[in-house]
Every structure is written in structure tokens, then in C-alpha cells.
Amino acid sequence: DILDLATWTWAPGMITGTKLPRPRNAFSAGLVRLSETEARIIMGPGGTGADVPRGGEDCSSAAVFDPRIMQWLGEVEVAGEMHLGRAASSCVVGDSLVMYGGCR
């Protein structure tokens, strides 16, 4: 679902594409601007279980969404050792999404 910030009402999402990310919980996300007309929502890492927040396995990937075309672009495996836990915080700094904290 999508929250319309002008009217504060929820509407069914019209998300397209076949590259949906795995369901996850306890993740963090941010809107990263790539140019004046392009941006992506980056979501990660989180966990895969239904027993929030400890069930399932930790995710090491980031999911990428393009809000301009309302389409998931897929998951990207992040290089290097992941030190983040679930329920990490994040903030956008320039054209980067900085994630920190969390617990395992």
C-alpha cells in the first residue's frame, strides 16, 4: 500500500515488475537521490522470519525500488562483511545511504 502524503490516505499499491525482494522484517530504508529527476529507495538488511525481530535469518542484501516507475529493481548483494544487525538505523548522506547499529 502507498500513503498519499497530500491526503493522508492509504491506497492499494500499483507496484509492477517481477524482481520483488524477499519478505523481511526489522529493516531500514532511505530515499537516495541519483540526479534531479532520479531517485531510488534502498532497503536493507533486516531478517527473513515471521518471529519479529529474531526469527529467520539475517539478510545481507539490499533491495532497490524506483518510486518514479513504481517498480522493484531487485536485490543487490552487498560486498564485504556485514556488521549490521536487524533494526539498524539509516540516514542519507549525499548520494549514499549510511546504516548503523542494530542487533543480532
N, C-alpha and C positions, 0 to 999 in steps of 0.2 A: 504494500500500500504506500501511497505517497501523500504527505501532508502539504496541502496548499497553504503557504505562509501568508497569502493575501486574505484568505477567508477563514483560516484555521479549521479546515475540514479535511477529513481523510477521504481519499478516492482510490478505487482499485488501481493498482499499478499496471501500466501497459508496457512491461518490460519485454524486449524481444531478444532473440539470439539463442544459441544452443550451448554457450560456454558458461553456464551457471556455476558459481562456486559451490563447493561442498557446504552443507549447513554447518554453522559454527556458532559458538556462544562466547561470551566474555571477550569480545574483540574490540578493537579501537579503529577509528576511521577518520579521514580528513579529506577535504577538497583541495587538490593541488592544481594551481593554475599553470598551464603549459604555455599559453600565449594570451593575447587579448580576447580571442574567441574560443579557446580550447581549454578544458579542464578535465580532470579525472578524479573520481573518488577512489582512494586507496584504502582497503580494509584488511586488517590482519593483526596479530596472528590468531589468537583465540584457541578454542578447543572444539572437539567434534562431538562431545557427549550430550545426552539429554539431562544428565545429573549435573546441573549447573552449580558451581563452576568446575568441579573436579572430574566429572565423568568423561569418558572417551580419551582421546589422545591430543597432545599439543599439535597445533598446525604450525608449520614453518613457512607457509606460503602467504602471499599477499593476493587478494582478489582485486581486480580493476574494473571499474564501472564508468561508462561515459554518459553523463547526465544529459548531454546535448541530443544524443540519439536514443537515450533510454535503453542501453544495451550493455550487458556484461561482456567484457573483452577476454575473460578467462582468468586463470590463476597463474602467478609467476612464482617460481621457487626462488627464494632469497639466498644469495651466496653467503658463505661464511657460517660460523657457529651462531645459533640463535641464543641470546641470553635473556630474551623477553619471556615473561610468563603470561598467563591469562589475566585479563582485566588490566592490561597496560594502559597508560595514558598516551595521548599523542597531541602534537601541535604542528602546524605548517610553518616552516621557516623558509622563506623564499620559494624555490621550486622543489623543496624536499619535505617529506613527512617524517618528523622525528618522533619515535616511540620510545617510551622509557617505563621502567617499573614493572608492575605485575607480580604474580606469584605462581609458584609451581606446586 
